[in-house]
Amino acid sequence: MDNAIYIINANTIELHYWFKDDSHTMDANVFNQCEHEILDIINELVNKLQVNIGIEVEPLGEGGLKTWLRFIGEQKNAIKIAFTLYLFSEVLLTPLTTTLEYVTTKAIDSFFEDDEIKALEKEKKKADLEYDIAKTKLQTQKLCDSIDENKIKKKRSNFFETASKCKKIDKISITLTDSNKTQNPTSKEVLSPDFSKYIMTSDDVEPDNDENAIIEIVSPVLKKGKYMWTGIYNNIVIQFKMKSSEFMTLVQSGQIPFKNGSSIQCHLITNKKINSDGNVKITSYEVISVDKYFMNDTPIETPEGKRNRQKREAEKMQMEFDFKN
């Protein structure tokens, strides 16, 4: 029955660098940076999945270059430890085009419906074990939602970008093992020509779009030039570019006056980038159009605001018409 329950006993990740020659060494800087990115991904998963474990490294092996990371934790957490390893292997070797939500959902379904776990349940016939697995699956599903996809993507990108600097690497594979190095029959691998599928080509992150943003104006720009406006958005002081030339003309010509407490309702874009640690930082704010401005709390629609409203109403009517037909 050992083979049937193996996935429960998985507690070690074998990371294997395969080389184009018969050597068993690689650039130390590349190796250490790759290990750093691996540990960052593991720590993100461990923290968000709330698994209380330690991670130990074992002596390197040959056959290219093998490294093992063993997860140390209490026996009662065996299922969560095994799943964390399983999810890590899926996350690391999944291309950028696949979302984290899809990866985690498939991993949960595959892991908890695995024949080995089902066979264990059937053999033991213990209600407490069945309950424990069901409870762990439900908890895991909830916790997976908190995993930072941007961090995973960036650290994975860093890993493969660093690995690509070692030109003699032919492929990289990941296998789950137990304490005796008994390997799971399935192993995932990526060939070096495919490394680019895992590397981010830009640090830009999908911007946030708030089409009904309310900004209290602290400092408007009343003359021409590439000056930044200052306002308060969601209780935060921001500086933003006013990219509505139509609204700017109305302001600079004096047709729209500003005084203390004046506000606008606008389409605000928040641009962001991801840094090398996988943290997302706001880089700039841009107001694309202004639908309304407020005078003594009274909303006044701008000409472009009127056009935007009419366009939305026309699109809504068209959708309703298409639905009825």
C-alpha positions as CSV (number, residue, x, y, z in Angstrom):
1,M,0.0,0.0,0.0
2,D,3.1,2.3,0.3
3,N,2.8,3.4,-3.3
4,A,-0.9,4.1,-3.0
5,I,-0.4,6.5,-0.1
6,Y,2.8,8.0,-1.3
7,I,1.3,11.5,-2.1
8,I,0.4,11.9,1.6
9,N,4.0,11.3,2.5
10,A,5.5,13.8,0.1
11,N,7.7,16.2,2.1
12,T,10.6,17.0,-0.3
13,I,11.0,18.8,-3.5
14,E,13.7,17.6,-5.9
15,L,14.8,20.4,-8.2
16,H,16.9,19.0,-11.1
17,Y,19.0,21.1,-13.4
18,W,19.8,19.0,-16.5
19,F,22.9,20.0,-18.5
20,K,23.7,19.7,-22.2
21,D,27.1,18.3,-21.3
22,D,28.2,15.7,-18.7
23,S,29.2,18.2,-16.0
24,H,27.6,18.4,-12.5
25,T,28.4,22.1,-11.7
26,M,26.8,25.4,-12.6
27,D,27.5,29.1,-12.0
28,A,27.3,29.8,-8.2
29,N,25.6,33.2,-8.7
30,V,22.9,31.7,-11.0
31,F,22.3,28.8,-8.7
32,N,22.0,30.9,-5.5
33,Q,19.7,33.4,-7.1
34,C,17.5,30.6,-8.5
35,E,17.3,29.1,-5.0
36,H,16.4,32.5,-3.6
37,E,13.5,32.9,-6.0
38,I,12.3,29.3,-5.3
39,L,12.3,30.0,-1.5
40,D,10.3,33.2,-2.0
41,I,7.6,31.3,-3.9
42,I,7.5,28.6,-1.3
43,N,7.2,31.1,1.5
44,E,4.4,32.9,-0.2
45,L,2.5,29.6,-0.5
46,V,3.3,28.5,3.0
47,N,2.3,31.8,4.5
48,K,-1.0,32.1,2.6
49,L,-1.9,28.4,3.1
50,Q,-1.1,28.7,6.8
51,V,1.2,25.7,7.0
52,N,3.5,25.7,10.0
53,I,6.7,24.1,8.7
54,G,10.4,24.6,8.4
55,I,12.4,24.1,5.2
56,E,15.8,22.4,5.2
57,V,18.2,21.9,2.3
58,E,19.9,18.6,1.7
59,P,23.3,17.9,0.1
60,L,23.4,18.3,-3.6
61,G,23.3,15.4,-6.0
62,E,24.8,14.8,-9.4
63,G,23.1,13.8,-12.6
64,G,23.3,17.3,-13.9
65,L,22.7,19.1,-10.6
66,K,20.0,18.1,-8.1
67,T,19.0,20.0,-5.0
68,W,16.4,18.9,-2.4
69,L,14.3,21.0,-0.1
70,R,12.6,19.1,2.7
71,F,9.6,20.4,4.5
72,I,9.6,19.7,8.2
73,G,6.3,19.8,10.1
74,E,3.9,18.0,12.4
75,Q,2.4,14.8,11.2
76,K,-1.1,16.2,11.7
77,N,-0.3,18.7,8.9
78,A,0.9,16.0,6.5
79,I,-1.9,16.6,4.0
80,K,-1.4,20.4,3.9
81,I,2.4,19.9,3.6
82,A,2.0,17.5,0.7
83,F,-0.5,19.8,-1.0
84,T,1.8,22.8,-0.6
85,L,4.6,20.9,-2.4
86,Y,2.2,19.7,-5.0
87,L,0.9,23.3,-5.6
88,F,4.4,24.6,-5.8
89,S,5.4,22.2,-8.5
90,E,2.3,23.2,-10.5
91,V,2.8,27.0,-9.9
92,L,6.5,27.1,-10.8
93,L,6.2,25.2,-14.1
94,T,3.1,26.9,-15.4
95,P,3.5,29.5,-18.2
96,L,2.5,33.2,-17.8
97,T,-0.6,32.8,-19.9
98,T,-2.3,30.6,-17.3
99,T,-3.9,32.4,-14.3
100,L,-3.1,31.5,-10.7
101,E,-6.8,30.9,-10.1
102,Y,-6.9,28.2,-12.8
103,V,-3.7,26.6,-11.5
104,T,-4.9,26.4,-7.9
105,T,-8.4,25.2,-8.8
106,K,-6.9,22.4,-10.9
107,A,-4.3,21.5,-8.3
108,I,-7.0,21.2,-5.6
109,D,-9.2,19.0,-7.7
110,S,-6.3,16.8,-8.8
111,F,-4.7,16.5,-5.4
112,F,-7.8,15.8,-3.3
113,E,-9.4,13.5,-5.8
114,D,-6.1,11.6,-6.3
115,D,-6.6,7.8,-6.4
116,E,-3.9,7.4,-3.6
117,I,-5.9,9.6,-1.2
118,K,-9.1,7.9,-2.1
119,A,-7.5,4.5,-1.6
120,L,-6.2,5.6,1.8
121,E,-9.7,6.6,2.8
122,K,-11.1,3.3,1.6
123,E,-8.5,1.2,3.4
124,K,-8.6,3.1,6.7
125,K,-12.4,3.6,6.7
126,K,-12.0,6.2,9.4
127,A,-14.6,8.9,9.6
128,D,-12.2,11.2,11.3
129,L,-9.7,10.9,8.4
130,E,-12.4,11.5,5.8
131,Y,-13.6,14.5,7.7
132,D,-10.0,15.8,8.1
133,I,-9.4,15.5,4.3
134,A,-12.7,17.2,3.5
135,K,-12.1,20.0,6.0
136,T,-8.5,20.5,4.7
137,K,-9.8,20.7,1.1
138,L,-12.4,23.3,2.0
139,Q,-9.9,25.4,4.0
140,T,-7.4,25.1,1.2
141,Q,-9.8,26.4,-1.4
142,K,-10.5,29.5,0.7
143,L,-6.8,30.2,1.5
144,C,-5.7,29.8,-2.1
145,D,-7.7,33.0,-2.9
146,S,-5.2,35.0,-0.8
147,I,-2.1,33.9,-2.7
148,D,-0.5,37.0,-4.4
149,E,-0.6,36.2,-8.1
150,N,1.7,39.1,-9.0
151,K,4.3,38.0,-6.6
152,I,4.2,34.4,-7.9
153,K,4.5,35.6,-11.5
154,K,7.4,37.9,-10.8
155,K,9.4,35.4,-8.7
156,R,8.8,32.7,-11.2
157,S,9.9,35.1,-13.9
158,N,13.0,35.9,-12.0
159,F,13.8,32.2,-11.6
160,F,13.6,31.4,-15.3
161,E,15.3,34.7,-16.3
162,T,18.2,33.8,-14.0
163,A,18.3,30.2,-15.1
164,S,18.5,31.3,-18.7
165,K,21.9,32.9,-18.0
166,C,23.4,29.5,-17.6
167,K,23.6,28.5,-21.2
168,K,24.5,24.8,-20.6
169,I,21.1,24.1,-18.8
170,D,19.1,21.8,-21.1
171,K,16.0,21.6,-18.9
172,I,14.7,22.0,-15.4
173,S,12.5,19.4,-13.7
174,I,10.6,19.2,-10.4
175,T,9.7,15.9,-8.7
176,L,8.0,15.3,-5.3
177,T,9.7,12.8,-3.1
178,D,9.5,11.4,0.5
179,S,12.2,11.1,3.1
180,N,13.6,8.1,1.4
181,K,13.8,9.8,-2.0
182,T,11.0,7.6,-3.3
183,Q,9.8,9.6,-6.3
184,N,6.3,10.3,-7.5
185,P,5.9,8.7,-10.9
186,T,4.9,12.0,-12.4
187,S,7.5,14.7,-12.9
188,K,7.2,18.2,-14.5
189,E,9.9,19.7,-16.6
190,V,10.6,22.7,-18.8
191,L,13.1,22.7,-21.7
192,S,15.4,25.7,-21.9
193,P,14.0,26.9,-25.3
194,D,10.7,27.4,-23.4
195,F,12.1,29.4,-20.6
196,S,10.9,32.6,-22.3
197,K,7.2,31.5,-21.8
198,Y,7.7,32.0,-18.0
199,I,9.6,35.4,-18.2
200,M,7.7,38.6,-17.9
201,T,8.5,41.0,-20.7
202,S,7.2,44.1,-18.8
203,D,7.0,45.1,-15.2
204,D,3.7,47.0,-15.9
205,V,0.6,45.6,-14.1
206,E,-2.9,45.9,-15.4
207,P,-4.0,49.4,-14.4
208,D,-7.1,50.1,-12.2
209,N,-9.9,51.8,-13.9
210,D,-12.4,53.8,-11.8
211,E,-14.9,55.4,-14.2
212,N,-16.8,57.2,-11.4
213,A,-13.9,58.4,-9.3
214,I,-14.6,61.4,-7.0
215,I,-11.6,63.5,-6.5
216,E,-11.6,66.6,-4.2
217,I,-9.3,69.2,-5.8
218,V,-6.6,70.5,-3.6
219,S,-4.5,72.2,-6.2
220,P,-5.8,72.7,-9.8
221,V,-3.5,73.7,-12.7
222,L,-4.8,77.0,-14.0
223,K,-2.1,77.6,-16.7
224,K,-0.8,75.6,-19.7
225,G,2.1,73.3,-19.1
226,K,2.9,69.7,-17.9
227,Y,2.0,70.4,-14.3
228,M,0.4,67.9,-12.0
229,W,-2.9,68.4,-10.2
230,T,-3.2,67.5,-6.5
231,G,-6.4,66.0,-5.1
232,I,-7.8,63.7,-2.5
233,Y,-9.0,60.3,-3.7
234,N,-10.3,57.6,-1.3
235,N,-8.9,59.7,1.6
236,I,-5.4,59.6,0.0
237,V,-3.6,62.7,-1.4
238,I,-2.6,62.0,-5.0
239,Q,-0.9,63.9,-7.8
240,F,-2.4,63.2,-11.2
241,K,-2.2,64.2,-14.8
242,M,-5.3,65.9,-16.3
243,K,-5.5,64.3,-19.7
244,S,-8.9,65.8,-20.6
245,S,-7.9,68.7,-22.9
246,E,-11.5,69.7,-23.1
247,F,-11.8,70.1,-19.3
248,M,-8.5,71.8,-19.1
249,T,-9.6,74.4,-21.6
250,L,-12.8,75.1,-19.6
251,V,-10.6,75.5,-16.4
252,Q,-7.9,77.7,-18.0
253,S,-10.5,79.9,-19.7
254,G,-12.2,80.5,-16.3
255,Q,-15.5,78.9,-17.3
256,I,-15.1,76.4,-14.4
257,P,-14.0,78.1,-11.2
258,F,-12.4,76.2,-8.3
259,K,-12.5,77.0,-4.6
260,N,-11.8,75.1,-1.4
261,G,-13.7,71.8,-1.4
262,S,-14.4,71.6,-5.1
263,S,-14.6,68.1,-6.5
264,I,-14.8,66.3,-9.9
265,Q,-16.4,63.0,-11.0
266,C,-14.1,61.5,-13.5
267,H,-12.5,58.4,-15.2
268,L,-9.3,57.8,-13.2
269,I,-6.6,55.4,-14.3
270,T,-4.1,54.1,-11.7
271,N,-0.9,52.9,-13.3
272,K,1.2,50.3,-11.5
273,K,4.4,48.4,-11.8
274,I,5.7,45.3,-10.0
275,N,9.2,45.4,-8.5
276,S,11.8,42.6,-8.3
277,D,10.3,41.4,-5.0
278,G,6.9,40.9,-6.5
279,N,5.3,43.9,-4.8
280,V,3.0,46.2,-6.8
281,K,3.7,49.9,-6.6
282,I,1.5,52.7,-8.0
283,T,3.5,54.8,-10.5
284,S,1.0,57.4,-11.6
285,Y,-2.6,58.6,-11.8
286,E,-4.3,59.9,-14.9
287,V,-7.7,61.5,-15.3
288,I,-8.9,60.6,-18.8
289,S,-12.2,62.4,-18.8
290,V,-14.3,64.5,-16.4
291,D,-18.1,63.9,-16.4
292,K,-19.1,66.3,-13.6
293,Y,-17.7,69.0,-11.3
294,F,-19.4,70.1,-8.1
295,M,-20.3,73.7,-7.1
296,N,-21.6,73.9,-3.5
297,D,-22.2,70.1,-3.6
298,T,-24.3,70.6,-6.7
299,P,-23.2,68.3,-9.6
300,I,-22.8,70.1,-13.0
301,E,-22.4,67.9,-16.1
302,T,-19.6,68.7,-18.5
303,P,-20.1,68.6,-22.3
304,E,-17.9,65.5,-22.5
305,G,-19.7,64.0,-19.5
306,K,-23.0,64.5,-21.4
307,R,-21.5,62.7,-24.4
308,N,-20.2,59.8,-22.3
309,R,-23.6,59.4,-20.6
310,Q,-25.5,59.4,-24.0
311,K,-23.0,56.9,-25.3
312,R,-23.6,54.6,-22.3
313,E,-27.4,54.9,-22.6
314,A,-27.3,54.1,-26.3
315,E,-25.1,51.0,-25.7
316,K,-27.5,49.9,-22.9
317,M,-30.5,50.3,-25.2
318,Q,-28.8,48.4,-28.0
319,M,-28.0,45.5,-25.6
320,E,-31.6,45.4,-24.4
321,F,-32.8,45.4,-28.0
322,D,-30.4,42.6,-29.0
323,F,-31.5,40.6,-25.9
324,K,-35.2,40.9,-26.8
325,N,-34.5,39.8,-30.4
